[in-house]
Amino acid sequence: MSDLENPPIKYEPLQINGVFSDNPINSSTGVYCHCKKDGKFVIYNGRAALASHFKTKCHQKWLHQLNEEPSEIPTCKLCDEKNTEIRDLKIQLTILQNRMVDYSLKEKFIKELSNNVAELKTELKMKALNINLLQQHLLKYNTQLEEEKGEEEEEKGEEEEDEEEDEEETFSECNDNIEIVID
């Protein structure tokens, strides 16, 4: 494996109750310390090599400066990346939680709408049945009216025939009584 695939770990001292102290760590890819101000660093392989480095004057001075001047505390690039990743994950979690609430509210709303639709369908079926029943009653009523009208016309027709017969009889009686005088 190349060094680019598994780079050495940047050493960061432990901070407990605001005090920095050395933390001997072991890494298969090595550890480098950034205590040198010239930007040069050495990769320490193994715990013993790192512990030996901790005893150097340069490292002890750097650790002392960290405790005396907190503003000079180095930032761990990996820690910064992880903190950024944690922040991004928290943002994503909040977004997902908000979406879940939105989906939950939408699901509840859809359920209510579905219930309303079901109730309206039932109401519509009842109204359709009522309309059908009223149509049947109306048809029956119209049929009865037509029958009654037909009977009345029939009775009226019979009365008119009777009247016509009476008129004819009266006319013929009148004709019988008329004497024709011709001079």
Residue pairs with C-beta under 8 A, 6 or more apart in sequence:
3 29
6 28
6 29
7 29
8 27
8 29
8 30
8 31
8 32
8 43
9 25
9 27
9 29
9 30
9 31
9 32
9 78
10 31
10 32
10 34
10 76
10 77
10 78
11 25
11 31
11 32
11 33
11 34
11 50
12 23
12 74
12 76
12 79
13 20
13 21
13 22
13 23
13 63
13 66
14 20
14 21
14 22
14 23
15 73
18 70
19 67
20 63
20 66
20 67
20 73
21 63
22 54
22 59
22 63
24 47
24 50
24 51
24 54
25 31
25 47
25 50
26 46
26 47
26 50
30 43
30 44
30 45
31 43
31 44
31 45
31 50
32 41
32 42
32 43
32 44
33 41
33 42
33 44
33 50
33 53
33 59
34 41
34 74
35 58
35 59
35 61
35 62
35 63
36 58
42 53
44 50
44 52
44 53
53 59
54 60
65 72
66 72
66 73
66 74
